Amino acid sequence: MTYKSDFLTILEERGFINQGSDLEGLDKKLCSGMQTAYIGYDPTGTSLHIGHLYTLMMLYWFQQAGHRPISLMGGATALIPDPTLKDKTRPLLTPEEIEQNIAGIKKVFSRYLNYDTGKNAAIMENNYDWLAGKGYIEFLREIGLHFTINRMLTFDSVKSRLERELPMTFIEFNYMILQGYDFVQLARRHECVLQMGGSDQWGNIINGVELNRRMDGREVFALTAPLLTTSEGKKMGKTEGGAVWLNEDLCSAYNYYQYWRNVDDSAVGQLLKVFTVLPLDEIRRLEKLEGVEINDAKKVLAFEATKLCRGELAAKEAEETARKVFEQGSIGDDLPSITVTLSRLSAGISLVDLFVETGLATSKGEARRLIQGGGAKVNDRKIEDINAVSSETDLEDRLLKLSAGKKKHALVKAE
């Protein structure tokens, strides 16, 4: 489909569009002047991960196209489990935990959105402001009467649970009503006309579109992006060690860089379009590279994605560390590291324990399998004995380099 608005044109070219409630009407609306759109983020952790970054880039391009983005923190909805397509109910969080999580999440948003200047400066809202004081009877009379159980049962997040005879609590069932009301409030407060999100949120977003029409007679729009998956069909942003976090305290710039550096060859073009702001002509040139040259495209992806999230200096340091490790075979300055005492090392430390402590293995069993499979190295020397220990004789300038395969490394520092 060909669009007239800059925003939808950008999203179409970069592969962000999956579903829209009225794309032709939205396109016309976007051409009529500055508009406001939002995406909601439930603060269930102290940081967002790459899966969230996908939609955050939609807000980035919305602002770049001259419109005003709203990043909505779900301070209230995070108190209630979201009935996602997962099998298990999300754990309940305390208000104190949620406040702590919001503080952590806010750190990264300003790298992608301008909240300070210009008529289209971004806005950060918290749905706790309008949901916390809402009485239950008042809520049922004002909002609940606009929802039918018949329709709510048709949504995938609900239907998939019921079909597999998995439990869904009443509190989860209410989540979609609260999310719909968020859209009404943002439309009233900021003339917000668009809610965006991942395709797994389609049902919830459409609820908000319908609720705006029923309560205020207001025309608003929904837009979702397709879920990004790896070649194995897994959700983008997950690794064997867990989520790839956006905050530095949970994922070092080097590890963040390496995640992008190690993506599947076939995904490089798509990821350059979604997670960098490089011109499309340059991306088309890079995605045509084949064989060994595809690594050049991966390096560009890793650098540009890291620069956006962590800043140019962090990206350059991560790039230089990777160059030292992989091109020169030496030890870089920014590898993940732990510190141990000389006395502990002198007594001998199990390599299985060191691989777990450095995060190169998630368990002792995984560390043993790594050694047995020939993927474990100490100072670039292969280790084959699962009972091997490391001592101060292994130190080089008080450093010990551990490697898990060819792409994961860590340092042990002795003091």
Order of alpha helices (4+ residues) and beta strands (2+ residues): alpha-beta-alpha-beta-alpha-beta-alpha-beta-alpha-alpha-alpha-alpha-alpha-alpha-beta-alpha-beta-beta-beta-alpha-alpha-alpha-alpha-alpha-beta-alpha-beta-alpha-alpha-beta-beta-beta-beta-beta
